[in-house]
Amino acid sequence: MSENTTVQGTKPAEAPTGAPAQGTPPTGAPVELTVQDLGVIKSIIDVASQRGAFRANEMEAVGKTFNKLDSFLSTVQKAEEEAKKANAGKPEESKGDK
Protein backbone atom coordinates (compact mmCIF):
# COMPACT_ATOMS: atom_id res chain seq x y z
CA MET A 1 0.00 0.00 0.00
CA SER A 2 1.14 3.50 -0.71
CA GLU A 3 1.95 5.95 2.03
CA ASN A 4 1.36 9.00 -0.14
CA THR A 5 -2.38 8.52 -0.62
CA THR A 6 -4.08 10.88 1.82
CA VAL A 7 -7.48 12.06 2.86
CA GLN A 8 -7.32 15.79 3.45
CA GLY A 9 -9.76 18.39 4.59
CA THR A 10 -11.19 16.45 7.49
CA LYS A 11 -11.65 18.33 10.72
CA PRO A 12 -10.74 16.80 14.08
CA ALA A 13 -13.50 16.49 16.63
CA GLU A 14 -13.68 19.57 18.80
CA ALA A 15 -13.00 19.21 22.51
CA PRO A 16 -15.82 20.19 24.85
CA THR A 17 -15.73 23.78 26.07
CA GLY A 18 -13.20 24.26 28.85
CA ALA A 19 -11.37 20.99 28.13
CA PRO A 20 -7.83 21.17 26.75
CA ALA A 21 -7.51 20.07 23.14
CA GLN A 22 -5.10 17.17 23.42
CA GLY A 23 -3.54 15.62 20.34
CA THR A 24 -4.97 18.13 17.91
CA PRO A 25 -2.67 19.67 15.31
CA PRO A 26 -1.92 23.39 15.40
CA THR A 27 -4.50 25.60 13.73
CA GLY A 28 -4.00 25.79 9.99
CA ALA A 29 -2.11 22.49 9.72
CA PRO A 30 -3.79 20.07 7.28
CA VAL A 31 -5.01 16.81 8.76
CA GLU A 32 -3.73 13.83 6.82
CA LEU A 33 -4.87 10.25 7.05
CA THR A 34 -2.88 7.86 4.87
CA VAL A 35 -3.87 4.49 3.49
CA GLN A 36 -1.21 3.04 5.76
CA ASP A 37 -3.00 4.62 8.74
CA LEU A 38 -6.23 2.95 7.66
CA GLY A 39 -4.42 -0.40 7.45
CA VAL A 40 -3.20 0.08 11.01
CA ILE A 41 -6.75 0.90 12.15
CA LYS A 42 -7.96 -2.29 10.49
CA SER A 43 -5.32 -4.29 12.41
CA ILE A 44 -6.28 -2.59 15.67
CA ILE A 45 -9.95 -3.48 15.17
CA ASP A 46 -8.99 -7.09 14.41
CA VAL A 47 -6.78 -7.44 17.50
CA ALA A 48 -9.30 -5.71 19.77
CA SER A 49 -12.12 -7.99 18.62
CA GLN A 50 -9.96 -11.10 19.13
CA ARG A 51 -9.19 -9.97 22.66
CA GLY A 52 -12.84 -9.38 23.52
CA ALA A 53 -12.69 -5.60 23.71
CA PHE A 54 -16.18 -5.18 22.25
CA ARG A 55 -19.50 -6.17 23.79
CA ALA A 56 -21.81 -8.51 21.91
CA ASN A 57 -24.24 -5.73 21.04
CA GLU A 58 -21.36 -3.67 19.55
CA MET A 59 -19.99 -6.42 17.32
CA GLU A 60 -22.38 -5.79 14.42
CA ALA A 61 -21.31 -2.15 14.04
CA VAL A 62 -17.64 -3.07 14.50
CA GLY A 63 -17.92 -5.85 11.92
CA LYS A 64 -19.67 -3.65 9.36
CA THR A 65 -17.07 -0.92 9.81
CA PHE A 66 -14.24 -3.45 9.53
CA ASN A 67 -15.72 -4.88 6.31
CA LYS A 68 -16.12 -1.40 4.78
CA LEU A 69 -12.55 -0.55 5.67
CA ASP A 70 -11.30 -3.85 4.26
CA SER A 71 -13.20 -3.30 0.99
CA PHE A 72 -11.83 0.23 0.67
CA LEU A 73 -8.26 -0.91 1.28
CA SER A 74 -8.63 -3.74 -1.25
CA THR A 75 -9.95 -1.31 -3.85
CA VAL A 76 -7.06 1.09 -3.25
CA GLN A 77 -4.53 -1.72 -3.45
CA LYS A 78 -5.98 -2.97 -6.77
CA ALA A 79 -5.97 0.57 -8.18
CA GLU A 80 -2.32 1.03 -7.18
CA GLU A 81 -1.37 -2.30 -8.79
CA GLU A 82 -3.16 -1.34 -12.02
CA ALA A 83 -1.43 2.05 -12.03
CA LYS A 84 1.95 0.36 -11.60
CA LYS A 85 1.20 -2.01 -14.49
CA ALA A 86 0.08 0.89 -16.69
CA ASN A 87 3.21 2.88 -15.87
CA ALA A 88 5.46 -0.15 -16.39
CA GLY A 89 4.19 -0.52 -19.96
CA LYS A 90 5.05 3.07 -20.92
CA PRO A 91 8.60 3.71 -22.08
CA GLU A 92 10.20 6.73 -20.45
CA GLU A 93 11.14 9.59 -22.75
CA SER A 94 14.68 10.87 -22.61
CA LYS A 95 14.80 14.61 -22.17
CA GLY A 96 18.19 14.98 -23.83
CA ASP A 97 16.89 14.03 -27.32
CA LYS A 98 14.82 17.18 -27.82
N, C-alpha and C positions, 0 to 999 in steps of 0.2 A: 504494500500500500504506500501511497505517496504521502510525504509529510507536508507538501506544499499546497495541498488542496485545503482551503479554509472556508469557513462560514463566517462572514463578517456582518457587522451591522446589528448584531444582537445586543440587547441591553441587559446588564446584570440585574438581578432582583434587588430592589431597593430595601435597605435596612429600615426597620420600624423607627419612627421618630424618637430621637433621644438615644438610640443604640449606636455604638460605633460601627462604621462600615468596615468590617474585617475582610481581607482578601479581595477587595475590589480594586481594579486598576485605577491609576490616577485619571482625573477627568480629561477627556480628549483623547485618551489612548484607545485605539481600536481593540475590540474584543475578538480574539481569534480562537476558533475551535477547529483543529485539524482532523483529518480522517484517522490519523493515528490515535488521537485523543478518544475518538468514538470507539475504536477497537479496544482501547483500555477500559472504557466504560462497559463495553460488552463483556469483557473478562471479569470485571468487578461484579457485575450482575450474576454471572455464572457461578463464581466462587461463593458469593453471598447466599445464593439460593441453595447451593450444595451444603452449606454450613447451617442452614435453617434460620437465616436471618429474617425471613419474611413469614408472616402469618398466613394461614390457609386462605383466608378471605382476600389477601393481597396478591396471591400467586397468579390469578388471572390477568390482572393489570400488568404485573411484572413480566409475565410470559408474553403478552401481546407486545409490550414495549421492546422486549428482547428480540422477538421475531421481526418487528419492523426495523430495528437497528441492524440485525443480521442481513435482511433483504437489501437495505440501503448499502451496507458495506460490500455485499456481493456485487451489486450493480456497479458501484464505483470501481471495484477491482476489475470487473470485466471490461469496463470502459477504458481503464488505464492500459490493460493488456491489448485491446484493439488499437488504441492510439500508438502504442509501441510498435505493433506489427505494421501499422500504416506508415509510421516514420521510418521503420527499418527498410521498407520497400522503396523509399525515395532516395535517389543518389544525391549526395551533397554537392552543391555547386562550388567551384573554386572561385574565390573573389579575385585572384590574380590574373585570370584570363580575360578580363574585360578591358 
